[in-house]
């Protein structure tokens, strides 16, 4: 029961974040544009799709291992890009939060079949 609750909470976090990013899509794409990333609109679409689809998969219990590994890889790639702890020390808590989420996702991947 606790594994289910943990999975729903972690998946719900990504689902909710993905929905917010979709609802504020111009701002989401603008963030990627200000970071000088290539194709900010396409990247924003990819981010929303990953967050929503993998979040739903975790919440409903479908392809759990794949969804959690995709989200862990996503966070490992995006965290240093979005939360530059060297340029802004106020980003450190968000950087560490994302690393904690990576740990939770890897644990979910390890215990799920």
Secondary structure, DSSP 8 states (H G I E B T S, - for coil): -HHHHHHHHHHHHHHHHHHHHHHTHHHHHHHHHHTT-SSHHHHHHHHHHHHHHHHHHHHHTSSHHHHHHHHHHHHHHHHHHH--TTT-GGGHHHHHHHHHHHHHHHHHHHH--
